[in-house]
Amino acid sequence: MTALPAVNEPTLYEIDDEFLVPDRGDEQEGPANAVPAGDPDEAVRLFHEYRRRVAEILGFEEELPEPATEEDLADAEERLGFEFPPDLRALYGIADGEGYEIINPIFDRHPWHSLEHIGDEEEDWLLALDWEYEPQRRVVFDSEPSNAVRRSVLRPGWIQFANDTGGNWLAVDMDPGPEGRPGQVIAIGVDYSDGPLYVADSVTTLLRRQVEALERGDYRVHDQSIWIEADLPNGLAVDSERTWYTDGASADAETEQARPQVQKVRVSDVDDLAFLAAVPNVRSLSLSGGGPLDLSPLRERPVEYLELELGAADLAGLAGHPELRSLSVSSTQPVDLAPLRAVPRLWALDIADASIADLTAVTELEGLRFLELTHEQWLELRDDLPPLAVVGIHPHRPEREWPLSTRWDTETGEPPRLDP
């Protein structure tokens, strides 16, 4: 029989097309306080006050659609599988959204959806979760305030009621985290794939901030448009606050500066993990240097994705880590993978750029579902692996730079029996 040719390009094989990246939001508890924070009567008053003030500033008032009926609301709730929070429901009793021709949308420049269009949102932005975009390297971060919003990218209980026409939405969260409240307002979409943005505890509060900004004069007018500076949370600012990139020397000098908001860290030229004292909530961590490092302090941190680019790597300190889900190892010296048998939640492993002391240790990782490796490593392991969902095979050991990424060819099904 003629041998099949070896792979020439990095190829990603999707063996189990029903396997999805585990959703951390599913692991979180529901809200301790299940009573919505919004007030329907106050929301209606603020809605009218907002429109009155905008009309006074601009000299004209924009027309709204007719109100939604109770039957319309009941039909929409049945279709969505969730009830609207009382304050948003009350606003639909004033108008069935705004339509897309409105110049000045009421919800922070996000046009308000009619009931007919709620639930019909395009979800092309979820392409980032496809395997070729390497979601195993990404962590959905916690919101601020912590645990208010579930750590998901999208959930059925997030009712998208307004959008920015650029792939982002405002949603009322009817499935909040333990410190959240039903009806809280969050921002989701293409700019929030690392985690939803908590906006306000209710639609009522969102409207109140808009009205208060108008009262203070915190707005500017351009032609027929009014831009309100309501001091709402900013996604770019949140991303900046939760990210810390530094080198080993600088990290050591800054360990006394607490950074509880930081969840994503990269430290180059690292000699030790003393910097962890400053980042108690780090969830995504990249370390580069000569190594080896004592990784045992990581067991006290909620790191879910760990990237090691070390001359020598000692994984013994990871044994027993309760949160680690995904690991990428790059090392010139042979690495012992045996400690990973005691990492209970590990489901993704990248060893393509690592020298491995004993590859058979991979076969003992029962929870492994994603594996990235070289063609040569695959030939050695292919007959004894656990039931994998996704396999990425490089034709040879990759030369990588941070941040790690691969231009994958994707195939459906098991890798073929490729011979050297």
Secondary structure, DSSP 8 states (H G I E B T S, - for coil): --------S-EEEES-TT-----GGGGS---S--S----HHHHHHHHHHHHHHHHHHHS----------HHHHHHHHHHHTS---HHHHHHHTT-S---TT-SS-TBTTB-B--TTTTT----GGGGGGSGGG-GGG------SSTTSS-S-S--TTEEEEEE-SSSEEEEEESS--TT--TTEEEEEEGGGTT--EEEESSHHHHHHHHHHHHHHT-EEEETTEEEE------HHHHHHHTEEEEEHHHHHHTTTS--TT--EEEEES---SGGGGG-TT--EEEEEES-----GGGGGS---EEEEEESS--GGGGTT-SS--EEEEEEEEEE--GGGGG-TT--EEEEEEEEES-GGGGGG-TT--EEEEEHHHHHHHTTS----SEEEEESS-----SS-----EEEESS------
